[in-house]
Amino acid sequence: GREGYLILESNQDIRAWASQIDNASADPSLQLARSDAAARVLLPSSVSNEQFSTRLTVINTSATDGQVNLHIRDSAGVLQASLLNQPIAGYGYLFFEDIHRAAGHANFSGPIEIEGLNGIRVIATEQIVSAQHTGAYLEGVDTSTAGRSLVLYSLENADFRTNLGINNLGTTTANVTIGLVDKNGVQLGNLTTTVPAGGLTQLNRVN
């Protein structure tokens, strides 16, 4: 087979997406094309257990060779493992079939931080997969673009539920208020939670 990443160039503004389809189950998994490379990125969550594993791709968007550091934290924000000075070619990429196994972890979940060294800028994408089905993608985000007011669509009915994950990129505990608003702009309810520094809080069935 062939694998690699795609580079698109255009004389007009474009957006692009890819649908990676599991040939056995026909399950699709969608990924957006991106141009937001950064010196430091956060992957909001990852998991390794008997049911799921996490594939990780790190792309060097710079022309020069460099290295990356990967820091794996648990949901409390405690550093669990680091993969340091991983070499990456100019315009090249690193691929980990199971990032937690590569780091010597099992039965683990938590965020991953990736730091580009020697001035390189990187894009990171992970895919959480199960033995039976193609999994969903999570995109690495530029840590410098974190905000204090965010908006997400949330759905709860007989067919779907929404679990909410919140990452804290700060150095102290984050106090977060979450409001549920209907299509007419009326607030239906709210709740509060905390997120440890460097950590992750997940609220299941948040609606």
Accessible surface in RSA format (square Angstrom, percent):
REM  Atomic radii and reference values for relative SASA: ProtOr
REM  Chains: A
REM  Algorithm: Lee & Richards
REM  Probe-radius: 1.40
REM  Slices: 20
REM RES _ NUM      All-atoms   Total-Side   Main-Chain    Non-polar    All polar
REM                ABS   REL    ABS   REL    ABS   REL    ABS   REL    ABS   REL
RES GLY A   1   132.86 163.8   0.00   N/A 132.86 163.8  49.47 135.8  83.39 186.8
RES ARG A   2   244.37 102.6 204.69 104.3  39.68  94.5  81.57 111.5 162.80  98.7
RES GLU A   3   141.44  81.2 104.73  79.2  36.70  87.4  54.65 105.7  86.79  70.9
RES GLY A   4    54.17  66.8   0.00   N/A  54.17  66.8  20.27  55.6  33.90  75.9
RES TYR A   5    67.54  31.5  41.11  23.4  26.43  68.8  42.03  31.6  25.51  31.5
RES LEU A   6   147.49  82.1 124.40  89.0  23.09  58.1 126.29  88.7  21.20  57.1
RES ILE A   7   117.86  67.1  84.10  62.7  33.76  81.4  87.11  62.7  30.74  83.4
RES LEU A   8    91.66  51.0  64.17  45.9  27.49  69.1  68.31  48.0  23.35  62.8
RES GLU A   9   152.94  87.8 119.22  90.2  33.72  80.3  56.88 110.0  96.06  78.4
RES SER A  10    62.70  53.0  16.88  22.5  45.82 105.5  19.36  41.2  43.34  60.7
RES ASN A  11   140.66  97.0 104.05 100.6  36.60  88.1  48.23 116.1  92.43  89.3
RES GLN A  12   130.25  72.8 118.54  86.6  11.71  27.9  47.37 100.8  82.88  62.9
RES ASP A  13   153.03 107.2 122.17 121.6  30.87  73.0  42.55 100.1 110.48 110.2
RES ILE A  14    89.58  51.0  61.17  45.6  28.41  68.5  68.43  49.3  21.15  57.4
RES ARG A  15   178.46  74.9 146.42  74.6  32.04  76.3  82.21 112.4  96.25  58.3
RES ALA A  16    21.91  20.1  16.33  25.2   5.59  12.7  20.46  28.8   1.45   3.9
RES TRP A  17   167.50  67.2 141.35  68.4  26.15  61.4 113.83  60.7  53.67  87.1
RES ALA A  18    46.34  42.6  40.52  62.5   5.82  13.2  45.61  64.2   0.73   1.9
RES SER A  19    44.01  37.2  19.44  25.9  24.57  56.6  14.98  31.9  29.03  40.7
RES GLN A  20    87.73  49.1  82.12  60.0   5.61  13.4  36.45  77.6  51.28  38.9
RES ILE A  21    98.20  55.9  78.77  58.7  19.43  46.8  78.99  56.9  19.21  52.1
RES ASP A  22    37.27  26.1  28.62  28.5   8.65  20.5  11.26  26.5  26.01  25.9
RES ASN A  23   152.22 105.0 116.46 112.5  35.75  86.1  36.62  88.1 115.59 111.7
RES ALA A  24   103.93  95.6  59.50  91.8  44.43 101.1  69.64  98.1  34.29  90.8
RES SER A  25    43.14  36.5  14.59  19.5  28.56  65.8  24.07  51.3  19.07  26.7
RES ALA A  26    71.91  66.1  57.34  88.5  14.57  33.1  58.16  81.9  13.75  36.4
RES ASP A  27    43.18  30.2  43.06  42.9   0.12   0.3  10.21  24.0  32.97  32.9
RES PRO A  28    88.82  64.7  69.74  63.6  19.07  69.3  69.74  57.6  19.07 118.5
RES SER A  29     7.62   6.4   2.30   3.1   5.31  12.2   6.75  14.4   0.87   1.2
RES LEU A  30   115.92  64.6  96.64  69.1  19.29  48.5  96.78  68.0  19.14  51.5
RES GLN A  31    54.99  30.7  51.44  37.6   3.55   8.4   9.30  19.8  45.68  34.6
RES LEU A  32   105.79  58.9 101.37  72.5   4.42  11.1 101.60  71.4   4.20  11.3
RES ALA A  33    41.34  38.0  27.48  42.4  13.86  31.5  38.43  54.1   2.90   7.7
RES ARG A  34    54.05  22.7  21.36  10.9  32.69  77.8  18.82  25.7  35.22  21.3
RES SER A  35   107.60  90.9  73.95  98.7  33.65  77.5  49.57 105.6  58.03  81.3
RES ASP A  36    72.33  50.7  62.07  61.8  10.26  24.3  45.18 106.3  27.15  27.1
RES ALA A  37    17.45  16.0  10.27  15.8   7.18  16.3  10.27  14.5   7.18  19.0
RES ALA A  38     1.28   1.2   1.28   2.0   0.00   0.0   1.28   1.8   0.00   0.0
RES ALA A  39    51.93  47.8  49.08  75.7   2.86   6.5  49.08  69.1   2.86   7.6
RES ARG A  40    82.47  34.6  80.75  41.2   1.71   4.1  35.27  48.2  47.20  28.6
RES VAL A  41     0.60   0.4   0.60   0.5   0.00   0.0   0.60   0.5   0.00   0.0
RES LEU A  42     9.31   5.2   9.31   6.7   0.00   0.0   9.31   6.5   0.00   0.0
RES LEU A  43     0.00   0.0   0.00   0.0   0.00   0.0   0.00   0.0   0.00   0.0
RES PRO A  44    32.12  23.4  32.12  29.3   0.00   0.0  32.12  26.5   0.00   0.0
RES SER A  45    29.41  24.9  29.41  39.3   0.00   0.0  15.68  33.4  13.73  19.2
RES SER A  46     0.17   0.1   0.00   0.0   0.17   0.4   0.05   0.1   0.13   0.2
RES VAL A  47    28.68  18.9  28.68  26.0   0.00   0.0  28.68  24.9   0.00   0.0
RES SER A  48     7.94   6.7   7.65  10.2   0.29   0.7   0.00   0.0   7.94  11.1
RES ASN A  49    66.63  45.9  46.73  45.2  19.90  47.9  21.67  52.2  44.96  43.5
RES GLU A  50   179.94 103.3 138.86 105.1  41.08  97.8  61.72 119.4 118.22  96.5
RES GLN A  51   108.74  60.8  98.44  71.9  10.30  24.5  30.88  65.7  77.86  59.1
RES PHE A  52    71.33  35.7  67.93  42.1   3.41   8.9  70.20  42.6   1.13   3.2
RES SER A  53    29.57  25.0  28.97  38.7   0.60   1.4  14.24  30.3  15.34  21.5
RES THR A  54     0.00   0.0   0.00   0.0   0.00   0.0   0.00   0.0   0.00   0.0
RES ARG A  55    75.93  31.9  75.49  38.5   0.44   1.0   8.50  11.6  67.43  40.9
RES LEU A  56     0.22   0.1   0.00   0.0   0.22   0.5   0.22   0.2   0.00   0.0
RES THR A  57    34.18  24.3  33.60  34.1   0.59   1.4  17.06  22.9  17.12  25.9
RES VAL A  58     0.00   0.0   0.00   0.0   0.00   0.0   0.00   0.0   0.00   0.0
RES ILE A  59    26.98  15.4  26.98  20.1   0.00   0.0  26.98  19.4   0.00   0.0
RES ASN A  60     0.00   0.0   0.00   0.0   0.00   0.0   0.00   0.0   0.00   0.0
RES THR A  61    51.82  36.9  31.70  32.1  20.12  48.0  29.87  40.1  21.95  33.2
RES SER A  62    24.19  20.4  17.16  22.9   7.02  16.2  17.51  37.3   6.68   9.4
RES ALA A  63    69.44  63.8  44.02  67.9  25.42  57.8  44.02  62.0  25.42  67.3
RES THR A  64    86.41  61.5  81.79  82.9   4.62  11.0  77.30 103.8   9.11  13.8
RES ASP A  65   105.23  73.7  88.77  88.4  16.46  38.9  29.94  70.5  75.29  75.1
RES GLY A  66     2.55   3.1   0.00   N/A   2.55   3.1   1.00   2.7   1.55   3.5
RES GLN A  67    60.77  34.0  60.77  44.4   0.00   0.0   8.89  18.9  51.89  39.4
RES VAL A  68     0.00   0.0   0.00   0.0   0.00   0.0   0.00   0.0   0.00   0.0
RES ASN A  69    19.52  13.5  19.52  18.9   0.00   0.0   0.00   0.0  19.52  18.9
RES LEU A  70     0.04   0.0   0.00   0.0   0.04   0.1   0.00   0.0   0.04   0.1
RES HIS A  71    28.98  15.8  28.98  20.1   0.00   0.0  21.18  21.8   7.80   9.1
RES ILE A  72     0.09   0.1   0.09   0.1   0.00   0.0   0.09   0.1   0.00   0.0
RES ARG A  73    55.13  23.1  55.13  28.1   0.00   0.0   1.67   2.3  53.46  32.4
RES ASP A  74    33.57  23.5  33.57  33.4   0.00   0.0  14.34  33.7  19.23  19.2
RES SER A  75    54.71  46.2  52.89  70.6   1.82   4.2  18.06  38.5  36.65  51.3
RES ALA A  76    55.72  51.2  43.57  67.2  12.15  27.6  45.52  64.1  10.20  27.0
RES GLY A  77     9.56  11.8   0.00   N/A   9.56  11.8   1.23   3.4   8.33  18.7
RES VAL A  78    84.24  55.4  79.48  72.0   4.75  11.5  84.24  73.2   0.00   0.0
RES LEU A  79    86.77  48.3  65.41  46.8  21.36  53.7  65.41  45.9  21.36  57.5
RES GLN A  80    73.18  40.9  44.47  32.5  28.71  68.4   4.91  10.4  68.28  51.8
RES ALA A  81    20.19  18.6  10.17  15.7  10.02  22.8  20.19  28.4   0.00   0.0
RES SER A  82    41.79  35.3  14.91  19.9  26.87  61.9  12.94  27.6  28.84  40.4
RES LEU A  83    32.10  17.9  30.25  21.6   1.85   4.6  32.07  22.5   0.03   0.1
RES LEU A  84    96.15  53.5  79.42  56.8  16.73  42.1  79.42  55.8  16.73  45.0
RES ASN A  85    92.30  63.6  81.23  78.5  11.07  26.6  21.29  51.2  71.01  68.6
RES GLN A  86    47.11  26.3  47.10  34.4   0.00   0.0   0.06   0.1  47.05  35.7
RES PRO A  87    97.36  71.0  91.69  83.6   5.67  20.6  92.16  76.1   5.21  32.4
RES ILE A  88     5.83   3.3   0.10   0.1   5.73  13.8   3.99   2.9   1.85   5.0
RES ALA A  89    59.05  54.3  49.77  76.8   9.28  21.1  52.43  73.8   6.62  17.5
RES GLY A  90    20.40  25.2   0.00   N/A  20.40  25.2   1.87   5.1  18.53  41.5
RES TYR A  91   125.53  58.6 114.79  65.3  10.73  27.9  79.17  59.5  46.36  57.1
RES GLY A  92    16.56  20.4   0.00   N/A  16.56  20.4  16.56  45.5   0.00   0.0
RES TYR A  93    75.40  35.2  51.18  29.1  24.22  63.0  40.36  30.3  35.04  43.2
RES LEU A  94    32.23  18.0  30.20  21.6   2.04   5.1  32.23  22.6   0.00   0.0
RES PHE A  95    88.32  44.2  58.25  36.1  30.07  78.3  58.25  35.3  30.07  86.1
RES PHE A  96    28.93  14.5  25.09  15.5   3.83  10.0  28.93  17.5   0.00   0.0
RES GLU A  97   102.90  59.1  95.85  72.5   7.06  16.8  58.99 114.1  43.91  35.9
RES ASP A  98    20.63  14.5  15.61  15.5   5.02  11.9  10.48  24.7  10.16  10.1
RES ILE A  99     0.00   0.0   0.00   0.0   0.00   0.0   0.00   0.0   0.00   0.0
RES HIS A 100     0.00   0.0   0.00   0.0   0.00   0.0   0.00   0.0   0.00   0.0
RES ARG A 101   176.66  74.2 156.60  79.8  20.06  47.8  46.91  64.1 129.75  78.6
RES ALA A 102    56.36  51.8  19.63  30.3  36.73  83.5  32.50  45.8  23.86  63.2
RES ALA A 103    19.92  18.3   0.01   0.0  19.92  45.3   3.53   5.0  16.39  43.4
RES GLY A 104    71.49  88.2   0.00   N/A  71.49  88.2  36.60 100.4  34.90  78.2
RES HIS A 105    34.68  19.0  28.76  20.0   5.92  15.1  19.41  20.0  15.27  17.8
RES ALA A 106    66.82  61.4  47.26  72.9  19.56  44.5  47.26  66.6  19.56  51.8
RES ASN A 107   116.06  80.0  86.99  84.1  29.07  70.0  30.11  72.5  85.95  83.1
RES PHE A 108    26.07  13.0  18.00  11.1   8.06  21.0  24.19  14.7   1.87   5.4
RES SER A 109    56.52  47.8  49.46  66.0   7.05  16.2  16.55  35.2  39.97  56.0
RES GLY A 110     0.22   0.3   0.00   N/A   0.22   0.3   0.22   0.6   0.00   0.0
RES PRO A 111     1.96   1.4   1.68   1.5   0.28   1.0   1.78   1.5   0.19   1.2
RES ILE A 112     0.00   0.0   0.00   0.0   0.00   0.0   0.00   0.0   0.00   0.0
RES GLU A 113    22.67  13.0  22.67  17.1   0.00   0.0   4.42   8.6  18.25  14.9
RES ILE A 114     0.04   0.0   0.00   0.0   0.04   0.1   0.04   0.0   0.00   0.0
RES GLU A 115    49.39  28.4  49.39  37.4   0.01   0.0   5.97  11.6  43.42  35.5
RES GLY A 116    11.36  14.0   0.00   N/A  11.36  14.0   0.00   0.0  11.36  25.4
RES LEU A 117    39.30  21.9  36.29  26.0   3.01   7.6  39.30  27.6   0.00   0.0
RES ASN A 118   107.80  74.3  64.90  62.7  42.90 103.3  30.29  72.9  77.51  74.9
RES GLY A 119    74.46  91.8   0.00   N/A  74.46  91.8  43.23 118.6  31.23  69.9
RES ILE A 120     0.91   0.5   0.00   0.0   0.91   2.2   0.19   0.1   0.72   1.9
RES ARG A 121   113.98  47.9 113.98  58.1   0.00   0.0  43.33  59.2  70.66  42.8
RES VAL A 122     0.07   0.0   0.00   0.0   0.07   0.2   0.00   0.0   0.07   0.2
RES ILE A 123    18.69  10.6  18.34  13.7   0.34   0.8  18.60  13.4   0.09   0.2
RES ALA A 124     0.73   0.7   0.00   0.0   0.73   1.7   0.73   1.0   0.01   0.0
RES THR A 125    11.13   7.9   9.50   9.6   1.64   3.9   6.42   8.6   4.72   7.1
RES GLU A 126     1.21   0.7   0.00   0.0   1.21   2.9   1.21   2.3   0.00   0.0
RES GLN A 127     9.00   5.0   8.37   6.1   0.63   1.5   3.21   6.8   5.79   4.4
RES ILE A 128    36.13  20.6  34.05  25.4   2.08   5.0  34.05  24.5   2.08   5.6
RES VAL A 129    13.42   8.8  12.72  11.5   0.70   1.7  12.86  11.2   0.56   1.5
RES SER A 130    22.54  19.0   8.94  11.9  13.60  31.3   6.99  14.9  15.55  21.8
RES ALA A 131    97.93  90.0  50.22  77.5  47.71 108.5  62.95  88.7  34.98  92.7
RES GLN A 132   121.93  68.2 100.34  73.3  21.59  51.4  51.76 110.2  70.17  53.2
RES HIS A 133    99.15  54.2  95.10  66.1   4.05  10.4  71.04  73.2  28.11  32.7
RES THR A 134    30.00  21.3  10.37  10.5  19.63  46.8   8.22  11.0  21.78  32.9
RES GLY A 135    14.26  17.6   0.00   N/A  14.26  17.6  14.07  38.6   0.19   0.4
RES ALA A 136    73.56  67.6  62.81  96.9  10.75  24.5  67.69  95.3   5.87  15.5
RES TYR A 137    39.46  18.4  18.56  10.6  20.90  54.4  13.18   9.9  26.27  32.4
RES LEU A 138    59.69  33.2  58.60  41.9   1.09   2.7  59.69  41.9   0.00   0.0
RES GLU A 139    44.76  25.7  38.51  29.1   6.25  14.9  36.15  69.9   8.61   7.0
RES GLY A 140     0.00   0.0   0.00   N/A   0.00   0.0   0.00   0.0   0.00   0.0
RES VAL A 141    66.23  43.6  65.57  59.4   0.66   1.6  66.23  57.5   0.00   0.0
RES ASP A 142    27.95  19.6  24.81  24.7   3.14   7.4   4.81  11.3  23.14  23.1
RES THR A 143    33.00  23.5  22.82  23.1  10.18  24.3  12.81  17.2  20.19  30.5
RES SER A 144    95.32  80.5  55.87  74.6  39.45  90.9  54.37 115.8  40.95  57.4
RES THR A 145    99.26  70.6  69.82  70.8  29.44  70.2  63.00  84.6  36.25  54.8
RES ALA A 146    65.16  59.9  28.24  43.6  36.91  84.0  40.33  56.8  24.83  65.8
RES GLY A 147    44.55  54.9   0.00   N/A  44.55  54.9  23.72  65.1  20.83  46.7
RES ARG A 148   251.93 105.8 207.84 105.9  44.08 105.0  86.78 118.6 165.15 100.1
RES SER A 149   105.70  89.3  76.50 102.1  29.20  67.3  46.45  98.9  59.25  83.0
RES LEU A 150   146.15  81.4 110.12  78.8  36.02  90.6 114.37  80.3  31.78  85.5
RES VAL A 151   144.82  95.3 114.24 103.4  30.58  73.7 118.77 103.2  26.05  70.7
RES LEU A 152   134.57  74.9 105.33  75.4  29.24  73.5 109.36  76.8  25.21  67.8
RES TYR A 153   184.74  86.3 153.10  87.1  31.64  82.3 129.76  97.5  54.98  67.8
RES SER A 154    30.48  25.8  15.01  20.0  15.48  35.7  15.63  33.3  14.85  20.8
RES LEU A 155    62.90  35.0  61.55  44.0   1.36   3.4  62.44  43.9   0.46   1.2
RES GLU A 156    63.08  36.2  38.07  28.8  25.01  59.5  31.06  60.1  32.02  26.1
RES ASN A 157    71.54  49.3  51.78  50.0  19.76  47.6  40.12  96.5  31.42  30.4
RES ALA A 158   113.29 104.2  63.32  97.7  49.97 113.7  76.01 107.0  37.28  98.8
RES ASP A 159   119.84  83.9  87.51  87.1  32.33  76.4  18.24  42.9 101.60 101.3
RES PHE A 160   128.09  64.1 120.68  74.7   7.41  19.3 127.23  77.1   0.86   2.5
RES ARG A 161   150.49  63.2 125.66  64.1  24.83  59.1  14.57  19.9 135.92  82.4
RES THR A 162    30.38  21.6  27.11  27.5   3.27   7.8  23.04  30.9   7.34  11.1
RES ASN A 163    67.73  46.7  39.60  38.3  28.13  67.7  11.93  28.7  55.80  53.9
RES LEU A 164    24.92  13.9  23.85  17.1   1.07   2.7  24.92  17.5   0.00   0.0
RES GLY A 165    44.24  54.6   0.00   N/A  44.24  54.6  14.94  41.0  29.30  65.6
RES ILE A 166    28.80  16.4  25.99  19.4   2.81   6.8  28.80  20.7   0.00   0.0
RES ASN A 167    37.38  25.8  15.28  14.8  22.10  53.2   7.14  17.2  30.24  29.2
RES ASN A 168    13.69   9.4   7.71   7.4   5.99  14.4   3.68   8.8  10.02   9.7
RES LEU A 169    70.87  39.5  32.68  23.4  38.19  96.0  38.49  27.0  32.38  87.1
RES GLY A 170    38.96  48.0   0.00   N/A  38.96  48.0  30.03  82.4   8.92  20.0
RES THR A 171   131.33  93.4 104.52 106.0  26.82  63.9  81.50 109.5  49.83  75.3
RES THR A 172   103.17  73.4  95.04  96.3   8.14  19.4  71.67  96.3  31.51  47.6
RES THR A 173    79.44  56.5  61.16  62.0  18.29  43.6  30.52  41.0  48.92  74.0
RES ALA A 174    28.77  26.5  21.66  33.4   7.11  16.2  28.77  40.5   0.00   0.0
RES ASN A 175   128.99  89.0  96.67  93.4  32.32  77.8  33.29  80.1  95.70  92.5
RES VAL A 176    37.81  24.9  33.76  30.6   4.05   9.8  36.72  31.9   1.10   3.0
RES THR A 177    98.13  69.8  70.76  71.7  27.38  65.2  45.76  61.5  52.37  79.2
RES ILE A 178    34.11  19.4  29.62  22.1   4.49  10.8  33.02  23.8   1.09   3.0
RES GLY A 179    40.20  49.6   0.00   N/A  40.20  49.6   8.70  23.9  31.50  70.6
RES LEU A 180    53.68  29.9  51.16  36.6   2.53   6.4  52.84  37.1   0.85   2.3
RES VAL A 181    81.33  53.5  56.43  51.1  24.91  60.0  56.43  49.0  24.91  67.6
RES ASP A 182    46.83  32.8  32.54  32.4  14.29  33.8  23.16  54.5  23.66  23.6
RES LYS A 183   201.44  98.3 153.70  94.3  47.75 113.7 108.99  98.1  92.46  98.5
RES ASN A 184   115.60  79.7  82.75  80.0  32.85  79.1  23.69  57.0  91.91  88.8
RES GLY A 185    57.69  71.1   0.00   N/A  57.69  71.1  28.07  77.0  29.61  66.3
RES VAL A 186    84.73  55.8  80.69  73.1   4.04   9.7  84.73  73.6   0.00   0.0
RES GLN A 187   101.45  56.7  76.23  55.7  25.22  60.0  25.71  54.7  75.74  57.4
RES LEU A 188   108.60  60.5  70.60  50.5  38.00  95.5  75.10  52.7  33.50  90.1
RES GLY A 189    31.64  39.0   0.00   N/A  31.64  39.0  31.49  86.4   0.15   0.3
RES ASN A 190    95.69  66.0  62.00  59.9  33.69  81.1   6.39  15.4  89.30  86.3
RES LEU A 191    67.74  37.7  60.89  43.6   6.84  17.2  67.74  47.6   0.00   0.0
RES THR A 192   102.96  73.2  79.36  80.5  23.60  56.2  46.21  62.1  56.75  85.8
RES THR A 193    25.01  17.8  14.05  14.2  10.97  26.1  11.70  15.7  13.32  20.1
RES THR A 194    75.11  53.4  68.80  69.8   6.31  15.0  36.44  48.9  38.67  58.5
RES VAL A 195     0.12   0.1   0.12   0.1   0.00   0.0   0.12   0.1   0.00   0.0
RES PRO A 196    45.79  33.4  43.97  40.1   1.81   6.6  45.63  37.7   0.16   1.0
RES ALA A 197    36.43  33.5  23.53  36.3  12.90  29.3  23.99  33.8  12.44  32.9
RES GLY A 198    18.74  23.1   0.00   N/A  18.74  23.1  15.17  41.6   3.56   8.0
RES GLY A 199     0.61   0.8   0.00   N/A   0.61   0.8   0.00   0.0   0.61   1.4
RES LEU A 200    21.19  11.8  14.93  10.7   6.27  15.8  14.93  10.5   6.27  16.9
RES THR A 201    23.44  16.7  19.88  20.2   3.56   8.5  17.79  23.9   5.65   8.5
RES GLN A 202   103.73  58.0  76.64  56.0  27.09  64.5  19.35  41.2  84.39  64.0
RES LEU A 203    39.14  21.8  36.60  26.2   2.54   6.4  39.14  27.5   0.00   0.0
RES ASN A 204    97.84  67.5  75.47  72.9  22.37  53.9  20.28  48.8  77.56  75.0
RES ARG A 205   140.84  59.1 125.80  64.1  15.04  35.8  46.78  63.9  94.06  57.0
RES VAL A 206    24.56  16.2   9.77   8.8  14.78  35.6  13.74  11.9  10.82  29.3
RES ASN A 207    66.58  45.9  17.28  16.7  49.30 118.7  21.99  52.9  44.59  43.1
END  Absolute sums over single chains surface
CHAIN  1 A    13017.3       9663.7       3353.6       7052.8       5964.5
END  Absolute sums over all chains
TOTAL         13017.3       9663.7       3353.6       7052.8       5964.5
